[in-house]
Each structure stands twice: as C-alpha cells, then as structure tokens.
Amino acid sequence: MQEKWNKRPLIISGPCSAETQEQMIETATRLAKIGKVDVLRAGIWKPRTKPGMFEGHGITGLPWLLEAKKLTGLPTTVEVATAKHVEEALKFEVDMLWVGARTTVNPFSVQEVANALRGVDMPVLIKNPINPDLELWSGGIERLQQVGIMQVGMIHRGFSSYGNTEFRNAPMWHLPIEMKRRYPGMPLICDPSHICGNRSMLQSVSQKSIDLDFDGLMLESHIDPDKAWSDAKQQITPERLLDMLNELVWRHESTTRQEFITALTTLREQINQVDDELMTLLGQRMKLSDKIGEYKKDNNITILQTNRWNDILDRAFQKGEMLGLTKEFITKYYDAVHLESIHHQNKIMNS
C-alpha cells in the first residue's frame, strides 16, 4: 500500500455503494482492466440524509470487497464513522480508510474513529466537513495525527451551500487551497463526484483540481450507473472513467527549464510590484474614508449610505467588465473594501 500511497496522481474509484457481490466483483474486474485505478472504493456504511434511503449493507458487504481485492490485486478503501466500523474494516483487510464529511463535522465522532485507529499503521483520508469550516477539517487531521497515524491525507468533496444550483456541493476552491498551504506535503485528493452531483461536470472539475496541483482523484464508478442504488446521477462506467482520465491534462508544479523559470520570475516580480501599488492605493483609500468618517461624525450622519454604495458598485461593474474582471470578483473585492471602510469610520465615530 505504501507504493500506492506515494503515487501521483493517486486514482481511487468504485461504486458509491456495494450493492451485491456480483456488482462488486464485476466493477473491480473492469476497473482493474483499464489499468488506471490505484485503489478500489465502495460504500459499506452509507450515512444518508433521510431514513428509508439505502444505507449500505454494512459488514455483509466487506467480504465482497475482500474477494474483489484478492481477484484483482487492487487495494481497498471504505468510509468509517464509528469505532465498530474501523474494527470490522480491519478484520476484512481494508487497506485505507476515509472519514466522511458528515463525520468530520463532529469532533466526538472523529475522536472515536481516531481512538480506534491508535497503533494502526495505515493511510487515512479525511473529507472536508459539510459546512465551510477549516478549523473542523484541521481538527480532524490533528486528531488522527495525535494517535500516531502518520499517513494522513485530505479529500475535497465540496461544501454545502444553501440555494446552490450549479454544484451539488460548492467547490469553494480557495478553502482546499488554504488547507494545502497549512499542510504542505500532505496529499490532497479531489472528489468531483460529490462536488458535481452529475456526470456532465466531472471532467471540468477534475481538470480544475489538477490545474490547482491536487494529488489525485476519487471518482465513483458503477457497471450500470443509471440503476445504481445511491447517487446514480454522478457515477460513470469504468470504461468512461478510462476515457475521462485519458482526456485530462496532467500538469506539474515545477520544471527545471531555465527559460520557463526566468520568464516566470520576471512576471512574478511584476505582480509583486503591482501588489505593492495596490496596497499603497488601498491605504490611501482608507485615509479618505477616515476623513469622510470625521465629517459624518461632526454632522451626525450615518456611516452606511446605501445609494452611494450602489453607485460605487454600478461603476465598478462597468469598469470591471471592460477590464475582463468577473462580476463575482468585483462584488467580493468591493464588499471587502467596503467592510474595511466601515470599520475605519466606526472607530472614528466612537472615538
């Protein structure tokens, strides 16, 4: 398993749920045949949103997974949420475990899993929590590390976002990027299946993660996706998985080509200079906000001026469009600037 753990990219695939022995064996056989998959996954215990949905066969499915492993040579991985899950998975020679999003969100559950893994030498991946809380994600990692798990990795499966329609779980790419900054060298795997919730977007999301220097992919595959017992819309056949993996452009974080290094260094220095200028301009803007705050205080005028703020945004959208900046970026940038300006004026008002 150590060799697989160190492989880049690391490709994990298999059905959302282990449904039958025949389904598991055929899925594993077809995945092994395409020669691109490193680890076989399957849902044994399925934490579902509502009762009555298929919640997995439990330990009944573990012998199927072990048989698939022996027939194909593929290492196996399953999701665990309790100490009992860990105990049963180890009995059936599961090679790698992952902690799901619904478990990561609960420190008590993560600690229970961690305690059950004390003294066990195996890789453990931890998915981001359902809500965009990096401290919960970091806390889960640290709980695993504290019991001696040396091979810890992260899975980015997107975050729940009310009203989100494009993705099943919004990727919020800046959050896994921050985790990569916090834990340099720790494997970061993307789970496009749960980000997308559909087949049509899997390729683009997979490519985006590769371009952001993720270390691998976890993709759900099924011998007959439309008839899958859970998450049918986001699963693909092993053969389609092969086509998709072949179509992806795998990039590298660095190169030794001197021409590239020289050009990149020059451009980065230009960015540094522009960033310095931006910081200086922002500082000047806040000084103007301070002066406005003083006038408002002297004349008992409220800090927030809604009409003025709407005018600023309208001008910014028009200018930004001409400069190739998205409306989404302009909104986020100006919101941040506006909040900082309000903070400055609030200090003056209450000084």
C-alpha positions as CSV (number, residue, x, y, z in Angstrom):
1,M,0.0,0.0,0.0
2,Q,2.9,2.3,0.6
3,E,3.8,2.4,-3.1
4,K,0.2,3.3,-4.0
5,W,0.1,6.0,-1.3
6,N,3.2,7.7,-2.7
7,K,1.9,7.5,-6.3
8,R,0.9,10.8,-8.1
9,P,-1.7,11.1,-9.3
10,L,-3.5,8.7,-6.9
11,I,-6.7,7.5,-8.5
12,I,-9.4,6.0,-6.3
13,S,-12.6,4.6,-7.9
14,G,-15.5,2.2,-7.3
15,P,-19.2,2.3,-6.7
16,C,-20.9,4.7,-4.3
17,S,-22.4,1.6,-2.6
18,A,-21.5,-2.1,-2.5
19,E,-24.9,-3.4,-3.7
20,T,-24.3,-7.1,-4.4
21,Q,-21.4,-9.5,-4.6
22,E,-21.7,-9.7,-8.3
23,Q,-21.7,-5.9,-8.8
24,M,-18.6,-5.6,-6.7
25,I,-16.7,-8.3,-8.5
26,E,-17.6,-7.0,-11.9
27,T,-16.8,-3.4,-11.0
28,A,-13.4,-4.3,-9.6
29,T,-12.6,-6.5,-12.6
30,R,-13.4,-3.8,-15.1
31,L,-11.6,-1.2,-13.1
32,A,-8.5,-3.4,-12.9
33,K,-8.7,-4.0,-16.6
34,I,-8.4,-0.3,-17.5
35,G,-5.1,-0.1,-15.6
36,K,-5.5,3.4,-14.3
37,V,-7.1,2.9,-10.9
38,D,-4.9,2.5,-7.8
39,V,-7.4,1.9,-5.1
40,L,-10.9,0.3,-5.1
41,R,-13.5,2.2,-3.1
42,A,-17.0,1.2,-2.1
43,G,-19.6,2.5,0.4
44,I,-20.2,-0.2,3.0
45,W,-22.0,2.1,5.6
46,K,-23.8,4.9,3.9
47,P,-24.8,7.9,6.1
48,R,-28.0,9.1,4.3
49,T,-29.9,12.4,4.7
50,K,-33.2,10.7,5.4
51,P,-34.3,7.3,6.9
52,G,-35.6,4.9,4.3
53,M,-32.9,5.6,1.8
54,F,-30.4,2.8,1.1
55,E,-27.8,3.0,3.9
56,G,-25.5,0.2,2.7
57,H,-25.3,-3.5,3.6
58,G,-22.8,-2.9,6.5
59,I,-20.4,-5.8,7.3
60,T,-22.3,-8.0,4.8
61,G,-20.5,-6.1,2.0
62,L,-17.0,-6.4,3.4
63,P,-16.4,-10.0,2.3
64,W,-17.4,-8.9,-1.3
65,L,-14.8,-6.2,-1.1
66,L,-12.1,-8.6,0.1
67,E,-12.9,-11.0,-2.6
68,A,-12.7,-8.3,-5.2
69,K,-9.3,-7.3,-3.8
70,K,-8.0,-10.9,-4.0
71,L,-9.2,-11.3,-7.6
72,T,-7.8,-8.1,-8.9
73,G,-4.9,-7.1,-6.6
74,L,-6.5,-3.7,-6.1
75,P,-6.1,-2.3,-2.5
76,T,-9.4,-1.3,-0.9
77,T,-10.8,1.7,1.0
78,V,-14.1,2.3,2.8
79,E,-15.7,5.1,4.8
80,V,-15.8,4.7,8.6
81,A,-17.8,6.7,11.1
82,T,-17.5,4.7,14.3
83,A,-15.1,2.5,16.2
84,K,-17.1,-0.5,15.2
85,H,-16.7,0.4,11.5
86,V,-12.9,0.6,12.0
87,E,-12.8,-2.8,13.8
88,E,-14.8,-4.5,11.0
89,A,-12.9,-2.9,8.2
90,L,-9.6,-4.1,9.6
91,K,-10.9,-7.6,10.0
92,F,-11.5,-7.7,6.3
93,E,-8.1,-6.4,5.3
94,V,-9.2,-3.0,4.1
95,D,-6.0,-1.1,3.1
96,M,-7.1,2.5,3.6
97,L,-9.9,4.3,5.3
98,W,-11.6,7.6,4.9
99,V,-13.6,9.8,7.3
100,G,-16.7,11.2,5.6
101,A,-18.0,14.8,5.6
102,R,-20.8,14.1,8.0
103,T,-18.3,12.6,10.5
104,T,-15.7,15.3,10.1
105,V,-18.2,17.9,11.2
106,N,-18.5,16.1,14.6
107,P,-15.3,16.2,16.7
108,F,-16.7,13.5,19.1
109,S,-17.1,11.1,16.1
110,V,-13.7,11.9,14.7
111,Q,-12.1,11.2,18.1
112,E,-13.9,7.9,18.4
113,V,-12.5,6.8,15.0
114,A,-9.1,8.1,15.9
115,N,-9.0,6.2,19.2
116,A,-10.0,3.0,17.3
117,L,-7.0,3.6,15.0
118,R,-4.4,4.1,17.7
119,G,-1.5,1.9,16.9
120,V,-2.7,1.0,13.4
121,D,-0.3,1.7,10.5
122,M,-2.4,2.6,7.5
123,P,-3.3,5.6,5.4
124,V,-6.4,7.6,6.4
125,L,-8.1,10.3,4.3
126,I,-10.4,12.8,5.9
127,K,-13.0,14.7,3.9
128,N,-13.8,18.3,4.4
129,P,-16.8,18.9,6.7
130,I,-20.2,19.6,5.1
131,N,-20.0,23.3,6.2
132,P,-17.1,25.5,5.1
133,D,-15.2,25.4,8.4
134,L,-11.5,24.8,8.0
135,E,-10.9,24.5,11.8
136,L,-13.1,21.4,11.9
137,W,-11.1,20.0,8.9
138,S,-7.8,20.8,10.6
139,G,-9.1,19.5,13.9
140,G,-9.9,16.1,12.3
141,I,-6.4,15.9,10.8
142,E,-4.8,16.7,14.1
143,R,-6.9,14.1,16.0
144,L,-5.7,11.4,13.6
145,Q,-2.1,12.6,13.9
146,Q,-2.2,12.6,17.7
147,V,-3.0,8.9,17.8
148,G,0.0,8.2,15.7
149,I,-1.5,8.0,12.1
150,M,1.5,9.0,10.0
151,Q,-0.2,8.8,6.6
152,V,-3.0,11.3,6.7
153,G,-4.5,12.8,3.6
154,M,-7.3,15.2,2.7
155,I,-10.3,14.8,0.4
156,H,-12.0,17.9,-1.0
157,R,-15.7,17.0,-1.8
158,G,-17.2,20.5,-1.8
159,F,-19.3,22.3,0.8
160,S,-23.0,22.6,1.4
161,S,-24.3,25.9,0.2
162,Y,-28.0,26.8,0.5
163,G,-29.6,27.7,-2.8
164,N,-26.6,26.4,-4.8
165,T,-27.8,25.0,-8.2
166,E,-24.7,24.6,-10.3
167,F,-23.0,22.1,-8.0
168,R,-24.3,19.5,-5.6
169,N,-21.6,20.8,-3.2
170,A,-19.9,24.1,-4.0
171,P,-16.2,23.6,-4.5
172,M,-15.1,26.9,-2.9
173,W,-11.6,26.3,-4.3
174,H,-10.0,28.8,-2.0
175,L,-10.6,26.6,1.0
176,P,-8.7,23.5,-0.1
177,I,-6.0,25.8,-1.4
178,E,-5.7,27.2,2.1
179,M,-5.5,23.7,3.6
180,K,-2.8,22.9,1.1
181,R,-0.9,25.9,2.4
182,R,-1.4,24.8,6.0
183,Y,-0.3,21.3,5.4
184,P,2.4,21.3,2.7
185,G,3.3,17.9,1.5
186,M,0.0,16.3,2.8
187,P,-1.9,14.5,-0.1
188,L,-5.0,16.4,-1.2
189,I,-7.4,14.4,-3.3
190,C,-10.4,15.8,-5.2
191,D,-13.8,14.1,-5.1
192,P,-15.5,15.6,-8.2
193,S,-18.4,13.1,-7.9
194,H,-19.8,14.7,-4.8
195,I,-18.9,18.3,-5.9
196,C,-20.8,17.9,-9.1
197,G,-23.6,15.5,-8.3
198,N,-23.8,14.8,-12.1
199,R,-21.7,13.2,-14.8
200,S,-21.6,16.2,-17.1
201,M,-19.3,18.3,-15.0
202,L,-16.9,15.6,-13.8
203,Q,-14.3,16.2,-16.4
204,S,-14.1,20.0,-15.9
205,V,-14.0,19.8,-12.1
206,S,-11.3,17.1,-12.3
207,Q,-9.2,19.2,-14.6
208,K,-9.6,22.2,-12.4
209,S,-8.3,20.3,-9.4
210,I,-5.3,19.0,-11.4
211,D,-4.6,22.6,-12.5
212,L,-4.6,23.5,-8.8
213,D,-2.0,20.8,-8.1
214,F,-4.2,18.3,-6.3
215,D,-2.6,14.9,-5.8
216,G,-5.3,12.7,-7.1
217,L,-9.0,12.0,-7.8
218,M,-11.7,9.9,-6.1
219,L,-14.4,9.2,-8.7
220,E,-17.4,7.0,-8.3
221,S,-17.9,4.3,-11.0
222,H,-20.6,1.7,-11.5
223,I,-21.2,-1.1,-14.0
224,D,-24.7,0.3,-14.7
225,P,-24.8,3.9,-13.3
226,D,-28.4,4.6,-14.1
227,K,-29.5,1.7,-12.0
228,A,-27.2,2.4,-9.0
229,W,-28.9,2.2,-5.6
230,S,-27.4,5.5,-4.5
231,D,-26.1,8.6,-6.2
232,A,-26.9,7.3,-9.7
233,K,-26.5,10.6,-11.5
234,Q,-22.9,11.2,-10.5
235,Q,-21.5,7.7,-11.3
236,I,-19.8,6.6,-14.6
237,T,-18.8,3.2,-16.0
238,P,-15.2,2.1,-15.7
239,E,-14.8,2.5,-19.4
240,R,-16.0,6.1,-19.4
241,L,-13.7,6.6,-16.4
242,L,-10.7,5.5,-18.6
243,D,-11.7,7.9,-21.4
244,M,-12.0,10.7,-19.0
245,L,-8.7,10.1,-17.3
246,N,-7.0,9.9,-20.8
247,E,-8.5,13.2,-21.7
248,L,-7.3,15.0,-18.6
249,V,-4.1,17.1,-18.9
250,W,-1.8,16.3,-16.1
251,R,0.4,19.2,-15.1
252,H,3.5,19.6,-12.8
253,E,4.1,22.1,-10.0
254,S,7.5,23.0,-11.3
255,T,10.1,22.5,-14.0
256,T,13.9,22.7,-14.4
257,R,13.7,24.5,-17.8
258,Q,15.7,27.7,-17.4
259,E,13.7,29.6,-20.0
260,F,10.4,29.0,-18.1
261,I,12.0,29.8,-14.7
262,T,13.4,33.1,-16.0
263,A,10.1,34.2,-17.6
264,L,8.1,33.2,-14.5
265,T,10.4,35.0,-12.2
266,T,10.1,38.2,-14.3
267,L,6.3,38.0,-14.3
268,R,6.1,37.3,-10.6
269,E,8.3,40.3,-9.8
270,Q,5.9,42.4,-11.9
271,I,3.0,41.0,-9.8
272,N,4.9,41.9,-6.6
273,Q,5.2,45.5,-7.8
274,V,1.6,45.8,-8.8
275,D,0.6,44.2,-5.4
276,D,2.7,46.8,-3.6
277,E,1.0,49.6,-5.6
278,L,-2.5,48.1,-4.8
279,M,-1.7,48.1,-1.1
280,T,-0.5,51.7,-1.2
281,L,-3.7,52.7,-3.0
282,L,-5.9,50.8,-0.6
283,G,-4.1,52.6,2.3
284,Q,-4.8,56.0,0.6
285,R,-8.4,55.0,0.1
286,M,-8.8,54.2,3.8
287,K,-7.3,57.6,4.8
288,L,-10.0,59.2,2.6
289,S,-12.6,57.0,4.4
290,D,-11.2,58.3,7.7
291,K,-11.8,61.9,6.6
292,I,-15.3,61.1,5.5
293,G,-15.9,59.5,8.8
294,E,-14.9,62.7,10.6
295,Y,-17.3,64.8,8.5
296,K,-20.1,62.3,9.2
297,K,-19.4,62.4,12.9
298,D,-19.4,66.2,13.1
299,N,-22.7,66.3,11.2
300,N,-24.4,63.2,12.9
301,I,-24.7,61.3,9.6
302,T,-24.9,57.5,9.5
303,I,-21.9,55.5,8.2
304,L,-23.9,53.5,5.7
305,Q,-25.1,55.4,2.7
306,T,-26.9,52.9,0.6
307,N,-27.4,55.0,-2.6
308,R,-23.7,55.9,-2.6
309,W,-22.7,52.3,-2.2
310,N,-25.0,51.2,-5.1
311,D,-23.4,53.9,-7.3
312,I,-19.9,52.6,-6.5
313,L,-20.9,49.0,-7.4
314,D,-22.5,50.1,-10.7
315,R,-19.4,52.0,-11.7
316,A,-17.2,49.1,-10.7
317,F,-19.2,46.5,-12.7
318,Q,-19.0,48.7,-15.8
319,K,-15.3,49.3,-15.4
320,G,-14.6,45.7,-14.4
321,E,-16.3,44.3,-17.5
322,M,-14.1,46.4,-19.8
323,L,-11.0,45.1,-17.9
324,G,-12.0,41.4,-18.1
325,L,-13.0,41.1,-14.4
326,T,-16.0,39.0,-13.4
327,K,-18.9,40.5,-11.6
328,E,-18.4,37.9,-8.9
329,F,-14.9,39.0,-8.2
330,I,-15.8,42.7,-8.3
331,T,-18.6,42.0,-5.7
332,K,-16.3,40.1,-3.4
333,Y,-13.5,42.7,-3.7
334,Y,-15.7,45.7,-3.1
335,D,-17.5,44.0,-0.3
336,A,-14.2,43.5,1.5
337,V,-13.1,47.1,0.8
338,H,-16.5,48.4,2.0
339,L,-16.4,46.5,5.2
340,E,-12.9,47.8,6.0
341,S,-14.0,51.3,5.2
342,I,-17.0,50.9,7.6
343,H,-14.6,49.5,10.3
344,H,-12.4,52.6,9.9
345,Q,-15.3,55.0,10.1
346,N,-16.9,53.2,13.0
347,K,-13.7,53.6,15.0
348,I,-13.8,57.4,14.3
349,M,-17.5,57.6,15.2
350,N,-16.9,56.0,18.6
351,S,-13.6,57.6,19.4
